[in-house]
Amino acid sequence: MIDFQMLRDRARYILIHPVKAWEAISKENRSVRTVQSSFLIPILVLISLSAFAGSLIYNPAGLSILFPVLRALKQFICFYLTVLLSAWVINELSITFIKNKNYSFNFKLVTYSLTPLYITVLITRFLPDLALINILSLYGAYILYTGLKTIENTTGQSLLRYFIVALLTIIIFYLAISWISRSLLEGIYFAFAGVV
C-alpha cells in the first residue's frame, strides 16, 4: 500500500527545508528497499500515470492506445535506471572524494535530489504546454549539494568536486537513458502500430 501522506510530506520537506530534511534523512535508518517502496516507486508510478493520461488527452495524430502505454513505460524506466545507475556510479566514485563508500546514502542522495524534476515532469507530462516549468528542476542541484554537505570529515574542495561529479553523473545518465528508451520504445511502437 502506498503511503501518499508520507510521499507528499517527504517531497514537501525536501523542497522547502532541504538542510533540515537531509539532517533527518541522515539520522533515520531507512534501507534502500524502503526508500524505493515508500518514495521512488510511488512517485514514478504517478509520473507514468501522468504521461499516460497526457498522451491520451493530447493525441492530435490519433495514435493508438499503445503509444500512451509505451510513453508511461518510458518515464518509469528512464527515472528508475537513472536513479539506480547514478547511485551506483556515484558510490563507486565516492572513495576518490570522501574516502567512504555508502550505497544507501548515495541512493538516497540521487533519489531525493531529483524531487524537483519528478514534480515538474509529473506536471508537464500531463500538461505539455507548461514545459517551461521544467527549468525549476534545477533546484535539485541545490538539494544535491545540501545532501552532500551532511557528510562528515570532508573538505570544501573535495565536497565541491564530489558535487560536480555527482551532478554530471545524474545529468548524463538521465539524458542518455531518456534518449535510448525513447528511441527503443518509439521503434517498438512503430513496429507494432499497424497491428494494434
Z-matrix of the N, CA and C atoms (Angstrom, degrees):
N
C 1 1.455
C 2 1.525 1 109.38
N 3 1.299 2 116.32 1 133.96
C 4 1.457 3 122.08 2 -178.51
C 5 1.521 4 109.45 3 -85.41
N 6 1.324 5 115.61 4 127.94
C 7 1.456 6 121.87 5 177.40
C 8 1.529 7 108.02 6 -92.25
N 9 1.338 8 116.09 7 90.91
C 10 1.458 9 120.55 8 -176.45
C 11 1.522 10 112.35 9 -66.75
N 12 1.322 11 116.74 10 -29.10
C 13 1.463 12 119.23 11 178.56
C 14 1.531 13 110.57 12 -66.75
N 15 1.325 14 116.96 13 -43.40
C 16 1.465 15 120.47 14 177.81
C 17 1.526 16 110.21 15 -64.34
N 18 1.318 17 115.98 16 -41.24
C 19 1.461 18 121.10 17 179.14
C 20 1.525 19 110.45 18 -61.19
N 21 1.318 20 116.39 19 -48.59
C 22 1.460 21 121.27 20 179.19
C 23 1.523 22 111.83 21 -63.09
N 24 1.346 23 116.20 22 -45.31
C 25 1.461 24 120.24 23 -177.83
C 26 1.527 25 111.99 24 -65.75
N 27 1.335 26 116.58 25 -41.15
C 28 1.468 27 119.53 26 179.85
C 29 1.526 28 110.34 27 -66.46
N 30 1.314 29 117.71 28 -43.38
C 31 1.464 30 120.97 29 179.09
C 32 1.536 31 110.70 30 -63.73
N 33 1.316 32 116.34 31 -43.92
C 34 1.464 33 119.82 32 179.39
C 35 1.531 34 111.00 33 -63.63
N 36 1.320 35 116.52 34 -44.43
C 37 1.466 36 120.93 35 -178.04
C 38 1.527 37 111.33 36 -63.89
N 39 1.330 38 116.55 37 -42.37
C 40 1.464 39 119.48 38 -178.92
C 41 1.526 40 111.31 39 -69.50
N 42 1.333 41 117.12 40 -29.71
C 43 1.462 42 120.43 41 178.86
C 44 1.521 43 112.60 42 -78.95
N 45 1.325 44 116.83 43 -41.55
C 46 1.461 45 120.47 44 -174.27
C 47 1.528 46 112.51 45 -86.91
N 48 1.321 47 117.22 46 -38.85
C 49 1.464 48 121.75 47 -177.80
C 50 1.531 49 110.42 48 -129.82
N 51 1.338 50 118.10 49 68.10
C 52 1.466 51 118.98 50 -174.15
C 53 1.531 52 114.22 51 -62.13
N 54 1.311 53 118.16 52 -36.00
C 55 1.469 54 120.12 53 -179.06
C 56 1.531 55 110.04 54 -65.29
N 57 1.325 56 117.01 55 -48.99
C 58 1.463 57 120.89 56 178.24
C 59 1.528 58 111.16 57 -64.87
N 60 1.331 59 116.08 58 -37.34
C 61 1.466 60 119.45 59 179.52
C 62 1.520 61 110.67 60 -63.13
N 63 1.329 62 117.61 61 -43.11
C 64 1.473 63 120.09 62 -179.83
C 65 1.519 64 111.28 63 -67.55
N 66 1.329 65 116.87 64 -34.12
C 67 1.475 66 119.05 65 175.46
C 68 1.522 67 109.95 66 -62.58
N 69 1.328 68 116.56 67 -43.22
C 70 1.469 69 120.62 68 179.05
C 71 1.529 70 111.03 69 -67.26
N 72 1.320 71 116.73 70 -41.01
C 73 1.468 72 120.88 71 179.92
C 74 1.522 73 111.05 72 -64.12
N 75 1.325 74 116.46 73 -40.07
C 76 1.471 75 119.25 74 -179.06
C 77 1.533 76 112.07 75 -68.70
N 78 1.333 77 117.44 76 -24.07
C 79 1.469 78 120.75 77 179.97
C 80 1.526 79 113.05 78 -87.79
N 81 1.330 80 116.93 79 -24.10
C 82 1.460 81 118.85 80 -177.74
C 83 1.524 82 110.46 81 -81.44
N 84 1.306 83 115.34 82 156.82
C 85 1.463 84 121.55 83 -177.81
C 86 1.520 85 111.68 84 -107.47
N 87 1.289 86 117.94 85 50.65
C 88 1.463 87 120.70 86 179.13
C 89 1.527 88 108.67 87 -84.48
N 90 1.310 89 114.93 88 131.85
C 91 1.457 90 120.32 89 178.52
C 92 1.523 91 109.93 90 -78.91
N 93 1.324 92 115.76 91 168.84
C 94 1.458 93 121.29 92 176.09
C 95 1.526 94 109.45 93 -59.69
N 96 1.310 95 116.46 94 -42.47
C 97 1.471 96 121.08 95 179.85
C 98 1.533 97 111.00 96 -60.85
N 99 1.321 98 117.26 97 -41.11
C 100 1.464 99 120.76 98 179.45
C 101 1.524 100 111.24 99 -66.47
N 102 1.323 101 117.20 100 -42.96
C 103 1.466 102 120.77 101 178.28
C 104 1.530 103 109.83 102 -63.59
N 105 1.322 104 116.18 103 -39.36
C 106 1.463 105 119.79 104 177.78
C 107 1.528 106 110.91 105 -62.69
N 108 1.320 107 116.27 106 -49.31
C 109 1.461 108 119.29 107 -174.02
C 110 1.526 109 113.39 108 -76.38
N 111 1.325 110 118.22 109 -27.51
C 112 1.463 111 119.53 110 -176.71
C 113 1.527 112 113.84 111 -98.16
N 114 1.332 113 117.85 112 -18.55
C 115 1.463 114 119.11 113 -177.54
C 116 1.529 115 112.84 114 -129.14
N 117 1.325 116 117.22 115 -57.57
C 118 1.464 117 120.49 116 -172.01
C 119 1.529 118 112.84 117 -65.66
N 120 1.305 119 117.86 118 -55.54
C 121 1.470 120 120.85 119 -176.99
C 122 1.541 121 111.22 120 -61.46
N 123 1.346 122 119.29 121 -46.58
C 124 1.473 123 117.74 122 178.76
C 125 1.527 124 113.64 123 -59.76
N 126 1.326 125 117.40 124 -40.25
C 127 1.470 126 118.18 125 -179.12
C 128 1.527 127 110.61 126 -71.50
N 129 1.319 128 117.20 127 -32.41
C 130 1.460 129 119.60 128 177.24
C 131 1.527 130 111.21 129 -70.67
N 132 1.318 131 117.13 130 -33.99
C 133 1.462 132 120.61 131 175.05
C 134 1.530 133 109.72 132 -64.82
N 135 1.330 134 117.27 133 -42.50
C 136 1.471 135 120.54 134 177.71
C 137 1.529 136 111.23 135 -62.58
N 138 1.329 137 117.32 136 -42.34
C 139 1.465 138 121.37 137 178.22
C 140 1.526 139 109.78 138 -63.02
N 141 1.327 140 116.60 139 -42.39
C 142 1.465 141 120.75 140 179.32
C 143 1.527 142 111.40 141 -63.49
N 144 1.325 143 116.52 142 -42.56
C 145 1.465 144 120.17 143 177.47
C 146 1.527 145 111.07 144 -64.27
N 147 1.328 146 116.33 145 -37.91
C 148 1.456 147 120.72 146 177.51
C 149 1.530 148 110.58 147 -64.39
N 150 1.329 149 116.44 148 -43.34
C 151 1.475 150 120.54 149 178.23
C 152 1.522 151 110.63 150 -64.35
N 153 1.329 152 116.81 151 -39.82
C 154 1.466 153 121.11 152 178.66
C 155 1.530 154 110.46 153 -63.64
N 156 1.327 155 116.44 154 -50.28
C 157 1.469 156 120.66 155 -178.69
C 158 1.523 157 110.91 156 -64.48
N 159 1.326 158 116.70 157 -42.90
C 160 1.463 159 119.64 158 179.26
C 161 1.514 160 112.56 159 -62.77
N 162 1.330 161 116.47 160 -37.55
C 163 1.468 162 120.26 161 178.63
C 164 1.528 163 111.80 162 -70.98
N 165 1.320 164 117.16 163 -30.05
C 166 1.468 165 119.98 164 176.31
C 167 1.528 166 111.08 165 -71.82
N 168 1.330 167 115.85 166 -42.47
C 169 1.465 168 120.86 167 -176.38
C 170 1.526 169 111.08 168 -73.80
N 171 1.325 170 116.44 169 -47.55
C 172 1.465 171 121.27 170 -177.80
C 173 1.523 172 108.69 171 -100.36
N 174 1.322 173 115.46 172 77.88
C 175 1.457 174 122.14 173 -177.29
C 176 1.522 175 109.13 174 -129.40
N 177 1.350 176 116.52 175 67.94
C 178 1.469 177 118.61 176 -175.24
C 179 1.526 178 113.40 177 -67.59
N 180 1.316 179 118.03 178 -23.84
C 181 1.466 180 120.59 179 -177.50
C 182 1.523 181 111.85 180 -84.55
N 183 1.332 182 117.24 181 -5.67
C 184 1.455 183 120.44 182 179.15
C 185 1.521 184 113.10 183 69.43
N 186 1.328 185 116.35 184 37.06
C 187 1.457 186 120.54 185 -179.95
C 188 1.528 187 110.19 186 -69.02
N 189 1.315 188 115.94 187 156.00
C 190 1.467 189 120.29 188 -177.44
C 191 1.525 190 111.36 189 -70.75
N 192 1.312 191 116.42 190 172.39
C 193 1.466 192 123.37 191 -179.83
C 194 1.523 193 111.66 192 -63.10
N 195 1.306 194 116.85 193 -20.51
C 196 1.465 195 120.78 194 178.84
C 197 1.524 196 111.64 195 -63.27
N 198 1.347 197 116.74 196 -33.83
C 199 1.464 198 119.79 197 -178.46
C 200 1.531 199 112.60 198 -62.57
N 201 1.337 200 120.82 199 -50.01
C 202 1.465 201 119.79 200 177.13
C 203 1.529 202 113.15 201 -61.44
N 204 1.321 203 116.12 202 -35.76
C 205 1.467 204 119.33 203 178.71
C 206 1.526 205 110.06 204 -63.96
N 207 1.324 206 116.77 205 -45.91
C 208 1.471 207 120.49 206 179.91
C 209 1.525 208 111.65 207 -67.91
N 210 1.320 209 116.79 208 -34.91
C 211 1.468 210 119.67 209 178.17
C 212 1.533 211 110.71 210 -66.08
N 213 1.318 212 116.56 211 -40.46
C 214 1.466 213 120.69 212 176.89
C 215 1.519 214 110.22 213 -64.77
N 216 1.304 215 117.17 214 -42.62
C 217 1.462 216 122.24 215 178.16
C 218 1.518 217 111.08 216 -62.65
N 219 1.323 218 116.50 217 -40.40
C 220 1.468 219 121.22 218 178.44
C 221 1.526 220 111.14 219 -60.44
N 222 1.328 221 116.85 220 -43.48
C 223 1.463 222 119.98 221 -179.92
C 224 1.526 223 111.12 222 -61.50
N 225 1.313 224 115.45 223 -45.60
C 226 1.461 225 119.78 224 -179.13
C 227 1.528 226 110.77 225 -62.60
N 228 1.317 227 116.45 226 -50.64
C 229 1.473 228 121.26 227 -177.99
C 230 1.528 229 110.74 228 -61.50
N 231 1.311 230 116.37 229 -44.57
C 232 1.462 231 120.97 230 -177.11
C 233 1.526 232 111.61 231 -59.39
N 234 1.313 233 117.41 232 -51.38
C 235 1.460 234 120.02 233 -178.79
C 236 1.526 235 112.09 234 -69.29
N 237 1.320 236 116.53 235 -41.58
C 238 1.462 237 119.56 236 -177.64
C 239 1.532 238 111.02 237 -63.10
N 240 1.317 239 117.35 238 -47.17
C 241 1.464 240 120.09 239 178.73
C 242 1.526 241 111.54 240 -67.46
N 243 1.321 242 117.01 241 -36.10
C 244 1.465 243 119.38 242 177.24
C 245 1.520 244 110.83 243 -59.90
N 246 1.314 245 116.74 244 -46.15
C 247 1.465 246 120.62 245 -179.62
C 248 1.526 247 110.49 246 -64.26
N 249 1.322 248 117.28 247 -49.94
C 250 1.469 249 120.47 248 -176.92
C 251 1.524 250 112.24 249 -63.01
N 252 1.319 251 117.04 250 -49.32
C 253 1.464 252 119.89 251 -176.84
C 254 1.523 253 112.25 252 -70.83
N 255 1.320 254 116.74 253 -39.88
C 256 1.471 255 119.35 254 177.94
C 257 1.524 256 110.85 255 -63.29
N 258 1.322 257 116.84 256 -44.57
C 259 1.466 258 120.08 257 179.48
C 260 1.527 259 110.78 258 -62.00
N 261 1.315 260 117.14 259 -40.38
C 262 1.462 261 120.64 260 -179.91
C 263 1.534 262 111.15 261 -65.91
N 264 1.332 263 117.29 262 -46.93
C 265 1.466 264 120.78 263 -179.45
C 266 1.525 265 110.65 264 -65.64
N 267 1.320 266 117.00 265 -44.82
C 268 1.471 267 120.47 266 179.15
C 269 1.522 268 109.92 267 -61.70
N 270 1.309 269 117.03 268 -39.27
C 271 1.461 270 120.45 269 177.90
C 272 1.529 271 110.95 270 -63.04
N 273 1.312 272 116.94 271 -43.79
C 274 1.462 273 120.40 272 179.68
C 275 1.525 274 111.66 273 -65.99
N 276 1.319 275 116.92 274 -34.99
C 277 1.465 276 120.95 275 179.94
C 278 1.527 277 113.02 276 -82.34
N 279 1.322 278 117.05 277 -16.33
C 280 1.464 279 120.36 278 -174.84
C 281 1.524 280 112.74 279 -62.43
N 282 1.304 281 117.98 280 -29.20
C 283 1.470 282 120.94 281 -179.91
C 284 1.528 283 110.92 282 -60.95
N 285 1.310 284 116.73 283 -28.24
C 286 1.463 285 121.72 284 179.22
C 287 1.527 286 111.96 285 -70.14
N 288 1.342 287 115.99 286 -32.87
C 289 1.457 288 119.47 287 -172.45
C 290 1.525 289 113.93 288 -103.46
N 291 1.313 290 117.54 289 -36.92
C 292 1.463 291 119.20 290 -174.18
C 293 1.522 292 113.69 291 -123.38
N 294 1.324 293 117.39 292 3.83
C 295 1.472 294 122.55 293 177.65
C 296 1.522 295 112.88 294 57.37
N 297 1.341 296 114.98 295 32.12
C 298 1.455 297 119.20 296 -176.40
C 299 1.530 298 108.74 297 -155.57
N 300 1.330 299 116.42 298 128.90
C 301 1.459 300 120.61 299 175.47
C 302 1.524 301 108.51 300 -107.94
N 303 1.326 302 115.51 301 127.34
C 304 1.451 303 120.77 302 179.24
C 305 1.528 304 107.54 303 -147.37
N 306 1.341 305 115.34 304 93.90
C 307 1.464 306 119.63 305 -176.01
C 308 1.525 307 111.39 306 -61.20
N 309 1.302 308 117.64 307 -38.71
C 310 1.461 309 120.57 308 -179.25
C 311 1.530 310 110.55 309 -58.98
N 312 1.328 311 116.93 310 -46.43
C 313 1.465 312 120.73 311 179.01
C 314 1.527 313 110.71 312 -63.25
N 315 1.325 314 117.03 313 -46.01
C 316 1.458 315 120.44 314 -177.75
C 317 1.530 316 112.07 315 -66.53
N 318 1.321 317 116.90 316 -33.86
C 319 1.463 318 120.46 317 175.67
C 320 1.530 319 110.06 318 -64.54
N 321 1.329 320 116.43 319 -45.92
C 322 1.467 321 120.33 320 177.87
C 323 1.521 322 110.78 321 -63.92
N 324 1.316 323 116.22 322 -38.84
C 325 1.466 324 121.90 323 179.40
C 326 1.530 325 110.62 324 -57.80
N 327 1.318 326 116.28 325 -49.75
C 328 1.467 327 120.28 326 -179.80
C 329 1.527 328 110.51 327 -68.71
N 330 1.322 329 117.04 328 -47.55
C 331 1.469 330 121.19 329 -176.74
C 332 1.523 331 111.59 330 -58.15
N 333 1.319 332 117.34 331 -51.21
C 334 1.460 333 120.08 332 -175.52
C 335 1.526 334 113.36 333 -76.54
N 336 1.328 335 118.26 334 -30.13
C 337 1.469 336 118.86 335 -179.54
C 338 1.526 337 111.67 336 -72.49
N 339 1.320 338 117.54 337 -16.94
C 340 1.460 339 120.63 338 176.39
C 341 1.539 340 112.57 339 -86.27
N 342 1.319 341 117.81 340 2.37
C 343 1.467 342 121.35 341 -177.83
C 344 1.530 343 113.37 342 -54.01
N 345 1.339 344 120.63 343 -45.50
C 346 1.472 345 118.29 344 177.54
C 347 1.534 346 112.40 345 -61.03
N 348 1.325 347 116.81 346 -36.55
C 349 1.461 348 119.77 347 178.02
C 350 1.524 349 110.93 348 -67.77
N 351 1.337 350 116.74 349 -41.29
C 352 1.465 351 119.44 350 176.96
C 353 1.531 352 110.80 351 -55.36
N 354 1.310 353 115.33 352 -45.85
C 355 1.467 354 119.93 353 -175.33
C 356 1.525 355 111.54 354 -69.29
N 357 1.331 356 117.14 355 -43.96
C 358 1.464 357 118.57 356 179.58
C 359 1.533 358 111.34 357 -66.42
N 360 1.326 359 116.78 358 -38.43
C 361 1.468 360 119.88 359 178.57
C 362 1.531 361 110.22 360 -68.49
N 363 1.325 362 116.67 361 -38.05
C 364 1.465 363 120.62 362 176.63
C 365 1.531 364 110.48 363 -56.06
N 366 1.308 365 116.50 364 -41.61
C 367 1.461 366 121.71 365 -179.90
C 368 1.527 367 111.36 366 -74.88
N 369 1.326 368 116.66 367 -48.22
C 370 1.466 369 119.53 368 -173.11
C 371 1.525 370 114.06 369 -75.50
N 372 1.304 371 118.54 370 -19.51
C 373 1.467 372 118.96 371 175.04
C 374 1.529 373 110.52 372 -75.28
N 375 1.318 374 115.74 373 -26.19
C 376 1.465 375 119.70 374 176.44
C 377 1.524 376 110.87 375 -88.41
N 378 1.327 377 116.63 376 -38.31
C 379 1.468 378 122.08 377 -179.44
C 380 1.534 379 108.79 378 -123.05
N 381 1.320 380 117.97 379 82.26
C 382 1.461 381 121.28 380 -173.88
C 383 1.523 382 114.60 381 -61.50
N 384 1.322 383 117.91 382 -21.96
C 385 1.462 384 120.48 383 179.16
C 386 1.531 385 112.34 384 -66.60
N 387 1.318 386 116.95 385 -15.77
C 388 1.469 387 121.21 386 -179.95
C 389 1.526 388 112.21 387 -95.44
N 390 1.309 389 117.82 388 22.87
C 391 1.466 390 122.12 389 -174.87
C 392 1.528 391 113.16 390 -56.49
N 393 1.300 392 117.65 391 -23.82
C 394 1.461 393 121.03 392 -179.96
C 395 1.530 394 112.46 393 -61.86
N 396 1.330 395 118.02 394 -25.94
C 397 1.464 396 119.26 395 -179.04
C 398 1.528 397 112.42 396 -70.98
N 399 1.331 398 117.72 397 -9.55
C 400 1.464 399 119.77 398 176.56
C 401 1.523 400 112.05 399 -60.15
N 402 1.316 401 116.77 400 -20.61
C 403 1.469 402 120.12 401 177.63
C 404 1.528 403 111.02 402 -62.21
N 405 1.328 404 116.75 403 -26.36
C 406 1.461 405 120.80 404 179.01
C 407 1.527 406 112.27 405 -65.98
N 408 1.311 407 117.30 406 -17.18
C 409 1.463 408 120.23 407 179.42
C 410 1.527 409 111.90 408 -68.45
N 411 1.324 410 117.69 409 -13.67
C 412 1.467 411 120.81 410 176.31
C 413 1.526 412 112.05 411 -63.16
N 414 1.314 413 116.34 412 -19.74
C 415 1.466 414 121.14 413 175.48
C 416 1.529 415 110.61 414 -59.28
N 417 1.306 416 116.90 415 -23.01
C 418 1.461 417 121.42 416 177.10
C 419 1.516 418 112.50 417 -60.03
N 420 1.331 419 117.89 418 -28.55
C 421 1.473 420 120.67 419 177.38
C 422 1.525 421 109.92 420 -64.28
N 423 1.323 422 117.35 421 -39.77
C 424 1.464 423 120.54 422 176.97
C 425 1.526 424 110.79 423 -66.64
N 426 1.320 425 116.79 424 -41.24
C 427 1.468 426 120.30 425 177.87
C 428 1.526 427 110.12 426 -62.43
N 429 1.319 428 116.69 427 -40.39
C 430 1.467 429 121.14 428 176.36
C 431 1.526 430 110.58 429 -60.67
N 432 1.325 431 116.75 430 -46.60
C 433 1.463 432 120.84 431 -178.98
C 434 1.528 433 111.82 432 -63.70
N 435 1.329 434 117.13 433 -42.68
C 436 1.469 435 118.87 434 179.09
C 437 1.529 436 110.64 435 -66.17
N 438 1.322 437 117.05 436 -32.44
C 439 1.466 438 119.98 437 175.78
C 440 1.518 439 111.69 438 -65.99
N 441 1.310 440 115.80 439 -40.28
C 442 1.473 441 119.80 440 179.14
C 443 1.533 442 111.80 441 -67.79
N 444 1.327 443 116.27 442 -30.26
C 445 1.470 444 119.27 443 -179.13
C 446 1.525 445 112.39 444 -68.45
N 447 1.334 446 118.07 445 -14.44
C 448 1.462 447 119.87 446 178.59
C 449 1.524 448 112.28 447 -78.70
N 450 1.332 449 117.65 448 -9.34
C 451 1.461 450 121.29 449 179.20
C 452 1.528 451 108.50 450 -72.66
N 453 1.308 452 115.47 451 129.18
C 454 1.459 453 119.65 452 -179.23
C 455 1.529 454 110.90 453 -81.33
N 456 1.319 455 115.46 454 156.53
C 457 1.468 456 123.65 455 175.33
C 458 1.522 457 113.23 456 60.43
N 459 1.318 458 117.25 457 42.33
C 460 1.458 459 119.97 458 174.84
C 461 1.518 460 109.00 459 -120.26
N 462 1.327 461 115.29 460 142.37
C 463 1.462 462 120.12 461 176.93
C 464 1.525 463 108.82 462 -86.28
N 465 1.305 464 116.34 463 162.46
C 466 1.456 465 121.12 464 -178.91
C 467 1.518 466 112.83 465 -60.97
N 468 1.339 467 115.99 466 -39.06
C 469 1.463 468 119.78 467 -178.12
C 470 1.528 469 111.51 468 -69.61
N 471 1.325 470 117.32 469 -43.51
C 472 1.466 471 119.06 470 179.51
C 473 1.532 472 110.81 471 -69.22
N 474 1.322 473 116.74 472 -32.89
C 475 1.463 474 120.71 473 177.12
C 476 1.523 475 111.05 474 -65.38
N 477 1.327 476 116.61 475 -42.42
C 478 1.457 477 120.77 476 178.97
C 479 1.531 478 110.79 477 -65.04
N 480 1.309 479 117.29 478 -42.50
C 481 1.470 480 120.97 479 177.57
C 482 1.531 481 111.04 480 -62.88
N 483 1.307 482 115.45 481 -43.95
C 484 1.464 483 120.99 482 179.05
C 485 1.531 484 110.33 483 -61.59
N 486 1.328 485 115.91 484 -41.76
C 487 1.460 486 121.19 485 178.18
C 488 1.530 487 111.10 486 -61.15
N 489 1.319 488 117.01 487 -47.45
C 490 1.465 489 121.12 488 -178.48
C 491 1.530 490 110.76 489 -62.82
N 492 1.332 491 116.19 490 -44.37
C 493 1.464 492 120.01 491 179.42
C 494 1.528 493 110.46 492 -65.11
N 495 1.323 494 117.79 493 -43.23
C 496 1.463 495 121.33 494 179.78
C 497 1.523 496 110.91 495 -63.55
N 498 1.317 497 116.73 496 -45.32
C 499 1.462 498 120.98 497 -179.51
C 500 1.529 499 111.19 498 -62.90
N 501 1.326 500 116.89 499 -46.68
C 502 1.462 501 120.30 500 179.10
C 503 1.528 502 111.68 501 -64.11
N 504 1.322 503 116.65 502 -37.67
C 505 1.464 504 120.40 503 177.97
C 506 1.524 505 110.99 504 -60.91
N 507 1.314 506 116.58 505 -47.25
C 508 1.469 507 121.00 506 -179.73
C 509 1.527 508 110.72 507 -63.27
N 510 1.320 509 116.75 508 -45.57
C 511 1.468 510 120.66 509 -178.67
C 512 1.530 511 110.81 510 -63.24
N 513 1.330 512 116.68 511 -46.77
C 514 1.468 513 120.35 512 -178.09
C 515 1.524 514 110.82 513 -63.36
N 516 1.324 515 117.56 514 -45.56
C 517 1.462 516 119.59 515 179.18
C 518 1.526 517 111.15 516 -63.79
N 519 1.326 518 117.63 517 -42.71
C 520 1.465 519 119.65 518 -179.55
C 521 1.527 520 111.14 519 -61.35
N 522 1.321 521 116.74 520 -48.18
C 523 1.465 522 119.88 521 -178.40
C 524 1.524 523 111.67 522 -66.00
N 525 1.325 524 117.12 523 -43.81
C 526 1.468 525 120.70 524 -178.65
C 527 1.530 526 111.46 525 -65.71
N 528 1.315 527 116.72 526 -47.11
C 529 1.470 528 120.46 527 -178.80
C 530 1.528 529 110.22 528 -67.15
N 531 1.321 530 116.68 529 -37.31
C 532 1.462 531 120.25 530 177.94
C 533 1.528 532 110.48 531 -62.33
N 534 1.310 533 116.81 532 -45.29
C 535 1.458 534 120.76 533 -179.47
C 536 1.528 535 111.55 534 -66.07
N 537 1.331 536 116.57 535 -45.76
C 538 1.470 537 120.80 536 -179.32
C 539 1.532 538 110.80 537 -64.35
N 540 1.336 539 116.82 538 -47.43
C 541 1.474 540 118.98 539 -178.30
C 542 1.522 541 111.66 540 -66.22
N 543 1.328 542 117.39 541 -37.02
C 544 1.464 543 119.72 542 177.25
C 545 1.528 544 110.28 543 -64.01
N 546 1.322 545 116.43 544 -44.40
C 547 1.469 546 120.07 545 -179.88
C 548 1.524 547 111.15 546 -62.92
N 549 1.320 548 116.73 547 -45.47
C 550 1.466 549 120.37 548 -179.44
C 551 1.527 550 111.92 549 -64.61
N 552 1.315 551 116.14 550 -47.56
C 553 1.456 552 119.03 551 -176.21
C 554 1.531 553 112.45 552 -71.11
N 555 1.332 554 117.75 553 -33.05
C 556 1.465 555 119.29 554 174.10
C 557 1.520 556 110.21 555 -67.95
N 558 1.330 557 116.69 556 -37.02
C 559 1.458 558 120.08 557 175.41
C 560 1.518 559 111.41 558 -62.51
N 561 1.311 560 116.48 559 -42.24
C 562 1.465 561 120.93 560 177.12
C 563 1.526 562 110.32 561 -63.26
N 564 1.333 563 115.91 562 -44.22
C 565 1.464 564 119.31 563 -178.92
C 566 1.525 565 110.74 564 -59.84
N 567 1.330 566 116.66 565 -51.78
C 568 1.453 567 118.87 566 -175.71
C 569 1.528 568 112.42 567 -71.09
N 570 1.331 569 117.34 568 -21.08
C 571 1.460 570 120.24 569 174.72
C 572 1.528 571 110.50 570 -71.91
N 573 1.343 572 116.53 571 -34.51
C 574 1.465 573 120.65 572 -177.11
C 575 1.529 574 113.56 573 -107.00
N 576 1.315 575 118.28 574 2.83
C 577 1.466 576 121.17 575 -175.59
C 578 1.519 577 112.67 576 -59.11
N 579 1.282 578 117.74 577 -37.41
C 580 1.461 579 120.45 578 179.98
C 581 1.509 580 113.43 579 -74.56
N 582 1.354 581 116.28 580 -21.29
C 583 1.461 582 121.10 581 -177.49
C 584 1.519 583 112.03 582 -82.17
N 585 1.346 584 116.29 583 -39.45
C 586 1.476 585 120.73 584 -174.21
C 587 1.505 586 110.83 585 -86.14
